[in-house]
Amino acid sequence: MKTINHAIIAATLAASVFATPAIAGDIAAGKAKAAVCAACHGADGKAIIPTYPNLAGQHEEYLKLALKAYKNGERKGGQAAIMAGMAMPLSDADIDNLAAYFASLK
């Protein structure tokens, strides 16, 4: 009969739980909310103004962190003042949805 090492099983399960990404946002809801973003970041998430970043295909977690940093006033310089105003009214769900939408674009 094989011996089961419960510590190894517990560690493996814990690692898999923490390695699992957070529940992704709703892409369709993000697309609907992204209409206002198109003025600077392009209708397809690809900015036509060289000083504005492309959002299409960007990492979802990065987008969430960036939007939350703008919203909380933690990000400074560049277009931070404009982005803070854009991010301020967004809920956490809005941020999740926008991040999911832009990450889904190629």
C-alpha positions in Angstrom: 0.0 0.0 0.0 1.4 3.4 -0.9 1.8 6.1 1.7 0.2 9.4 1.0 2.2 12.5 2.0 -0.6 14.8 3.1 1.8 17.8 3.4 2.7 17.5 -0.3 -1.0 17.2 -1.3 -1.9 20.2 0.8 1.0 22.3 -0.6 0.0 21.4 -4.2 -3.6 22.3 -3.6 -2.7 25.6 -2.0 -0.3 26.5 -4.9 -3.0 25.7 -7.5 -5.5 28.0 -5.7 -3.1 30.9 -5.5 -1.8 30.4 -9.0 -5.4 30.5 -10.5 -6.1 34.0 -11.9 -8.9 36.0 -10.5 -12.2 35.7 -12.3 -12.0 37.6 -15.5 -14.3 40.5 -16.3 -17.1 40.5 -18.8 -15.7 41.2 -22.3 -19.1 42.4 -23.7 -19.7 44.7 -20.8 -16.1 46.0 -21.2 -16.7 46.7 -24.9 -19.8 48.7 -24.1 -18.0 50.7 -21.5 -14.9 51.3 -23.7 -16.7 53.6 -26.2 -15.3 56.6 -24.3 -11.8 55.2 -24.4 -11.8 55.2 -28.2 -11.2 58.9 -28.5 -7.6 58.5 -27.3 -6.9 54.7 -27.5 -8.7 54.0 -30.8 -11.9 52.1 -31.6 -9.9 48.8 -31.7 -7.7 49.6 -28.8 -4.9 50.8 -31.1 -4.1 54.4 -30.6 -3.5 56.6 -33.6 -1.7 59.3 -31.5 1.9 58.2 -30.9 2.0 59.4 -27.3 -1.1 57.4 -26.2 -0.6 53.7 -25.5 -2.2 50.8 -27.3 -4.6 48.9 -25.1 -5.3 46.0 -27.4 -3.7 42.8 -26.3 -2.3 44.4 -23.1 -2.1 42.1 -20.1 -5.4 42.1 -18.2 -3.8 42.4 -14.7 -1.6 45.3 -15.8 -4.7 47.2 -17.1 -6.5 46.6 -13.8 -3.5 47.8 -11.8 -3.0 50.9 -14.0 -6.7 51.9 -13.9 -6.8 51.5 -10.1 -3.6 53.5 -9.8 -5.1 56.3 -11.9 -8.3 56.2 -9.9 -6.5 56.4 -6.6 -4.2 59.2 -7.7 -1.1 56.9 -7.4 0.0 57.4 -10.9 1.6 60.7 -11.9 3.0 62.4 -14.9 2.1 62.2 -18.6 -1.6 62.0 -19.1 -2.3 61.0 -15.4 -4.5 64.0 -14.8 -6.7 63.0 -17.7 -6.7 59.4 -16.9 -7.5 60.0 -13.2 -10.7 61.8 -14.4 -11.6 59.0 -16.6 -10.9 56.3 -14.0 -12.5 58.0 -11.0 -16.1 57.0 -11.8 -15.3 53.4 -12.7 -16.4 50.7 -10.3 -14.2 47.7 -9.7 -16.5 45.7 -12.0 -16.1 48.3 -14.7 -12.3 48.1 -14.4 -12.4 44.3 -14.6 -14.6 44.4 -17.6 -12.5 47.0 -19.4 -9.3 45.1 -18.7 -10.9 41.8 -20.0 -12.1 43.5 -23.1 -8.8 45.2 -24.1 -6.8 42.1 -23.2 -9.0 40.1 -25.6 -8.2 42.3 -28.5 -5.3 41.5 -30.8 
